[in-house]
Amino acid sequence: MNNKEFIAELSERMGYTAKDTQHLVNNIINAMGDAFQEDNAVLVPNFGIFEAKKKLERIIVNPATQQRMLVPPKLVLNFKPNQTWKDKLKGGSK
């Protein structure tokens, strides 16, 4: 499902126009981004939790040349689904 299809489905379910729904989704994503910047997790009830985790600086080795390289620290986005969704996906339920 791409963005256009998602907005169309969501606007139909909510009864808003596609433009209003797109604006709402953009505001939600911006608010989540702000929370990640402040090192806060975002819990979506009955869905899961999104959080930005810090990966430490590390050294990797290129297997072809055996050259060692330093990988700088970075933030990565992590998602942990709710147990209900885990069970649904594991069981193959739709």
C-alpha positions as CSV (number, residue, x, y, z in Angstrom):
1,M,0.0,0.0,0.0
2,N,1.5,3.3,-1.0
3,N,0.9,6.7,0.5
4,K,-1.9,7.7,-1.9
5,E,-3.8,4.4,-1.2
6,F,-3.3,4.7,2.5
7,I,-4.6,8.3,2.6
8,A,-7.6,7.3,0.4
9,E,-8.5,4.4,2.7
10,L,-8.0,6.4,5.9
11,S,-10.1,9.4,4.6
12,E,-12.9,7.0,3.6
13,R,-12.9,5.4,7.1
14,M,-12.7,8.7,8.9
15,G,-15.1,10.6,6.7
16,Y,-12.7,13.5,6.0
17,T,-11.4,14.8,2.7
18,A,-8.2,13.4,1.4
19,K,-6.5,16.8,1.8
20,D,-7.5,17.0,5.5
21,T,-6.4,13.4,6.1
22,Q,-3.0,14.0,4.4
23,H,-2.6,17.0,6.7
24,L,-3.5,14.9,9.8
25,V,-1.0,12.2,8.8
26,N,1.8,14.7,8.2
27,N,1.2,16.3,11.6
28,I,1.3,12.8,13.3
29,I,4.5,11.9,11.6
30,N,6.1,15.3,12.5
31,A,5.1,14.9,16.1
32,M,6.6,11.4,16.2
33,G,9.8,12.8,14.6
34,D,10.0,15.5,17.3
35,A,9.6,12.9,20.0
36,F,12.4,10.8,18.5
37,Q,14.6,13.9,18.4
38,E,14.0,14.4,22.1
39,D,14.9,10.7,22.7
40,N,11.4,9.8,23.6
41,A,9.6,6.6,22.6
42,V,6.2,6.7,20.9
43,L,3.6,4.2,22.1
44,V,0.6,3.6,19.8
45,P,-2.0,1.8,21.8
46,N,-3.0,-1.7,20.5
47,F,-0.3,-1.5,17.8
48,G,3.3,-1.2,19.2
49,I,6.1,1.1,20.3
50,F,8.5,3.1,18.2
51,E,11.8,4.2,19.7
52,A,15.1,5.7,18.5
53,K,18.0,3.6,19.8
54,K,21.6,4.6,19.9
55,K,24.1,2.3,18.1
56,L,27.6,2.7,19.5
57,E,30.8,3.4,17.5
58,R,32.3,0.2,16.2
59,I,35.1,-1.3,14.1
60,I,34.3,-3.4,11.1
61,V,36.6,-5.4,8.8
62,N,36.2,-5.6,5.1
63,P,36.4,-9.3,4.3
64,A,37.9,-8.8,0.9
65,T,40.8,-6.4,1.8
66,Q,41.0,-7.1,5.6
67,Q,41.0,-3.3,6.0
68,R,39.6,-2.1,9.4
69,M,37.1,0.8,9.3
70,L,35.5,2.8,12.0
71,V,31.7,3.1,11.9
72,P,30.5,6.2,13.7
73,P,27.7,6.1,16.3
74,K,24.2,6.7,15.0
75,L,20.5,6.6,15.9
76,V,18.3,3.9,14.4
77,L,14.5,3.6,14.5
78,N,13.2,0.5,16.2
79,F,9.6,-0.9,16.3
80,K,8.3,-3.5,18.7
81,P,4.7,-4.6,17.9
82,N,2.0,-5.3,20.4
83,Q,1.7,-8.9,21.5
84,T,-1.7,-9.2,19.8
85,W,-0.2,-8.2,16.5
86,K,2.7,-10.6,16.9
87,D,0.2,-13.5,17.5
88,K,-1.9,-12.5,14.5
89,L,1.2,-12.4,12.2
90,K,2.6,-15.6,13.6
91,G,-0.7,-17.4,13.1
92,G,-1.1,-16.1,9.5
93,S,-4.4,-14.5,10.5
94,K,-5.7,-11.6,8.4
